[in-house]
Amino acid sequence: MQSVLSQTVYDKIEYIVVDGASTDGSAEVLKQHESLLSYAISEPDKGIYNAMNKGVVHATGDYCLFLNSGDFLRADDIIERCMPKLGTEDLVMGKVETWPTGRIGYDDISLPFTMMDFFQYGPVPHMACFIRRKLFDKNLYDESLRIVADWKFFMNAIVFDGCTCKLIEDVVSYLEEGGISANRYECDKERAKVLKEALPEAIYLDYNRFANGEHYGASNYDSFFSDLKNYNGRCAKLVYRLSLSLVAMLSWRFKSLKFVEKYR
């Protein structure tokens, strides 16, 4: 909370805090800072995305940025530095620093994002992404999902609705390692469910082949390309070996000529 309250442009921030009736003293902290918050509530919820949707409903600004309980902004002036870069695109994405390891995440993503990006992993850094508020007028986060509702939201917005994106170099926030999204098995399980609902079966099967290469027996089609790949690999090795032999022969021949010329 302090990382937001200490922002140099806090007077331009609409700070909304949604707590799920925590028993760790969070409600008391909200009460202490009540005068500094635009909106705050502490009540039972149905999960993190239900809490986020509650916040979205009360948001009136141009962009939303979400921080979970273990996340915080990286510097006191980060929002001030990012504000001039907002205003045109629907999604403006910075980078994150994981803690306690200090690794910079999402520093290797590039635009444009395609369906394959979402099929293989989650390319959007949720806690470092400024989301235009009006995008939520069409879709809120899917509360039936426990882990990947933000991934689904971004996939729909970027791939199916064609929203505009921008990457910025700023490291916006710290991401606590080991959260619920670190459970790869549950993530993959929920993503598979979403993809099967979003894509025709034939396309979903093709994406699985390209992205994973498992889950399917070798059809004649798959066997053909597998054999072709192996054949090309063997040919490449043969050509490489022949090239080495040719280079060695030419090198020897060149040295022999130089020797003859020297002692002619």
C-alpha positions as a printed Julia matrix, in Angstrom:
264×3 Matrix{Float64}:
   0.0     0.0     0.0
   2.8     2.4     0.88
   4.33    2.04   -2.61
   1.13    3.56   -4.03
   0.56    6.18   -1.36
   4.12    7.47   -1.8
   3.78    8.1    -5.53
   4.89   11.58   -6.59
   1.64   12.05   -8.53
  -0.66   10.44   -5.99
  -3.13   13.32   -6.43
  -3.74   11.99   -9.98
  -4.28    8.39   -8.83
  -7.63    6.84   -7.98
  -6.56    4.27   -5.39
  -9.11    1.47   -4.92
  -8.45   -1.28   -2.38
 -10.55   -4.46   -2.18
  -9.84   -6.82    0.72
 -11.44  -10.23    1.11
 -12.27   -9.88    4.82
  -8.7   -10.68    5.84
  -7.98  -11.49    9.47
  -4.36  -10.32    9.37
  -5.1    -6.71   10.27
  -5.71   -5.5     6.71
  -9.13   -4.11    7.56
  -7.63   -2.0    10.33
  -4.97   -0.65    7.94
  -7.67    0.34    5.47
  -9.5     2.14    8.23
  -6.35    4.08    9.15
  -5.82    5.24    5.56
  -9.48    5.72    4.7
  -9.09    9.43    3.98
  -6.36    8.74    1.4
  -8.28    6.08   -0.55
 -10.77    6.68   -3.33
 -12.65    3.53   -2.4
 -12.0     0.69    0.03
 -13.94   -2.34    1.11
 -13.26   -5.41    3.24
 -15.75   -8.21    2.76
 -15.77  -11.89    1.75
 -15.21  -12.45   -1.95
 -15.14  -15.37   -4.38
 -11.49  -15.13   -5.3
  -8.93  -12.66   -6.67
 -10.79  -11.98   -9.91
 -14.03  -11.31   -8.08
 -12.11   -8.75   -6.03
 -10.6    -7.2    -9.16
 -14.01   -6.92  -10.79
 -15.32   -5.14   -7.7
 -12.52   -2.63   -8.12
 -13.16   -2.16  -11.84
 -16.82   -1.36  -11.2
 -15.78    1.58   -9.0
 -12.96    2.81  -11.27
 -13.57    6.05  -13.16
 -10.08    6.77  -14.53
  -8.73    6.19  -18.04
  -6.47    3.26  -17.15
  -6.42    0.51  -14.52
  -3.33   -1.1   -12.97
  -3.75   -4.1   -10.68
  -1.51   -5.04   -7.77
  -2.1    -8.18   -5.73
  -1.33   -8.31   -2.01
   2.29   -9.38   -2.58
   3.0    -6.89   -5.39
   4.13   -3.29   -5.09
   5.33   -0.44   -7.3
   9.06   -0.35   -7.95
   9.75    3.36   -7.44
   8.02    6.4    -5.96
   7.99    8.15   -9.34
   7.13    5.19  -11.59
   3.55    6.32  -12.27
   4.79    9.84  -13.05
   7.29    8.41  -15.54
   4.67    6.19  -17.18
   1.86    8.73  -17.45
   3.25   10.54  -20.55
   3.39    7.18  -22.33
  -0.34    6.54  -21.84
  -3.26    7.92  -23.8
  -3.27    6.28  -27.24
  -2.99    2.49  -26.88
  -5.44    0.22  -25.06
  -2.73   -1.76  -23.28
   0.59   -0.25  -22.2
   2.98   -2.87  -20.82
   6.1    -2.38  -18.76
   8.35   -4.93  -17.09
   8.39   -6.51  -13.63
  11.11   -7.39  -11.17
  10.59  -10.59   -9.22
  11.46  -10.65   -5.59
  13.33  -11.81   -3.69
  15.5   -12.98   -6.64
  15.6    -9.59   -8.43
  15.12  -11.11  -11.9
  13.61   -8.81  -14.55
  10.62  -10.47  -16.14
   8.85   -9.91  -19.47
  11.95   -8.26  -20.92
  11.94  -10.55  -23.97
   8.39  -10.06  -25.25
   7.78   -8.38  -28.6
   4.83   -7.18  -30.63
   2.62   -8.08  -32.33
   1.21  -10.8   -30.09
  -0.4   -13.73  -31.87
  -2.59  -16.61  -30.79
   0.51  -18.77  -30.48
   1.88  -16.42  -27.81
  -1.18  -17.03  -25.68
  -1.23  -20.73  -26.5
   2.31  -21.26  -25.27
   2.4   -18.88  -22.29
   1.04  -15.61  -20.9
   2.8   -12.76  -22.73
   1.21   -9.86  -20.83
   2.64   -8.77  -17.44
  -0.64   -8.21  -15.6
   0.83   -6.3   -12.65
   2.79   -4.01  -15.0
   0.1    -3.45  -17.63
  -1.95   -0.28  -17.8
  -5.38   -1.35  -19.1
  -7.74    1.14  -20.67
 -10.81    1.19  -18.44
 -13.29    0.98  -21.31
 -12.04   -2.52  -22.24
 -13.86   -3.8   -19.17
 -17.16   -2.47  -20.52
 -17.24   -5.51  -22.8
 -15.71   -8.16  -20.56
 -14.79   -8.34  -16.9
 -12.5   -11.06  -15.57
 -14.01  -14.55  -15.76
 -14.67  -15.4   -12.13
 -15.13  -19.09  -12.88
 -11.33  -19.26  -13.33
  -9.01  -19.26  -10.32
  -5.67  -18.54  -12.0
  -5.81  -17.52  -15.68
  -8.73  -15.09  -15.95
  -6.34  -12.22  -16.74
  -4.7   -14.37  -19.46
  -8.15  -15.02  -20.95
  -9.06  -11.33  -20.75
  -5.88  -10.29  -22.6
  -6.26  -13.05  -25.2
  -9.81  -11.94  -25.99
  -8.86   -8.27  -26.05
  -5.76   -8.67  -28.24
  -6.5   -11.64  -30.5
 -10.25  -11.48  -30.95
 -11.05   -7.79  -30.37
  -7.9    -6.31  -31.88
  -7.06   -3.84  -29.11
  -3.88   -1.82  -29.51
  -0.72   -2.52  -27.5
   2.48   -0.73  -26.58
   5.64   -1.88  -24.81
   7.62    0.46  -22.56
  11.03   -0.1   -21.0
  10.04    0.92  -17.47
  10.13   -1.71  -14.73
   6.76   -0.9   -13.18
   6.32   -3.25  -10.25
   7.73   -5.98   -8.06
   6.18   -9.42   -8.43
   6.24  -11.78   -5.48
   7.45  -15.22   -6.53
   5.57  -18.37   -5.65
   2.02  -17.06   -6.04
  -0.96  -19.1    -7.18
  -0.02  -18.62  -10.85
   3.22  -20.53  -10.19
   1.18  -23.75  -10.18
   1.95  -24.75  -13.77
  -0.31  -27.81  -13.77
  -3.4   -25.85  -12.7
  -2.54  -23.03  -15.12
  -2.28  -25.41  -18.07
  -5.49  -27.14  -17.04
  -7.46  -23.88  -16.96
  -5.91  -22.6   -20.19
  -6.84  -25.81  -22.0
 -10.42  -25.36  -20.86
 -10.52  -21.76  -22.13
  -8.91  -22.61  -25.46
 -11.28  -25.49  -26.14
 -14.19  -23.12  -25.6
 -12.67  -20.32  -27.71
 -11.33  -22.25  -30.71
 -12.82  -24.74  -33.18
 -11.57  -28.22  -32.39
  -9.47  -28.56  -35.57
  -7.6   -25.33  -34.83
  -7.11  -26.28  -31.19
  -5.59  -29.62  -32.23
  -3.22  -27.9   -34.66
  -2.05  -25.48  -31.98
  -1.42  -28.41  -29.66
   0.71  -30.11  -32.31
   2.77  -27.02  -33.04
   3.16  -25.86  -29.45
   3.56  -29.14  -27.57
   4.16  -32.0   -29.93
   2.61  -34.5   -27.56
  -0.88  -35.7   -26.64
  -1.47  -37.16  -30.12
  -0.52  -40.41  -31.78
   1.53  -40.32  -34.98
  -0.88  -40.07  -37.9
   0.39  -40.58  -41.45
   0.57  -36.79  -41.71
   2.64  -36.46  -38.57
   4.85  -39.43  -39.49
   5.56  -37.96  -42.92
   6.8   -34.67  -41.52
   8.66  -36.43  -38.75
  10.47  -38.61  -41.29
  11.1   -35.59  -43.49
  12.6   -33.7   -40.58
  14.87  -36.64  -39.72
  15.83  -37.03  -43.38
  16.69  -33.33  -43.66
  18.71  -33.63  -40.48
  20.74  -36.53  -41.87
  21.26  -34.68  -45.15
  22.39  -31.58  -43.31
  24.95  -33.59  -41.35
  26.22  -35.22  -44.56
  26.53  -31.87  -46.33
  28.31  -30.42  -43.31
  30.83  -33.28  -43.27
  31.42  -32.98  -47.01
  31.93  -29.25  -46.59
  34.55  -29.84  -43.92
  36.34  -32.32  -46.17
  36.23  -29.88  -49.08
  37.59  -27.04  -46.96
  40.38  -29.29  -45.69
  41.3   -30.34  -49.24
  41.29  -26.76  -50.51
  43.33  -25.63  -47.53
  45.9   -28.35  -48.15
  45.96  -27.55  -51.86
  46.4   -23.84  -51.17
  49.26  -24.47  -48.77
  50.93  -26.81  -51.31
  50.76  -24.17  -54.02
  52.24  -21.56  -51.71
  55.08  -23.99  -50.84
  55.81  -24.67  -54.55
  55.71  -20.95  -55.38
  58.07  -20.14  -52.52
  60.74  -22.67  -53.47
  60.36  -22.61  -57.27
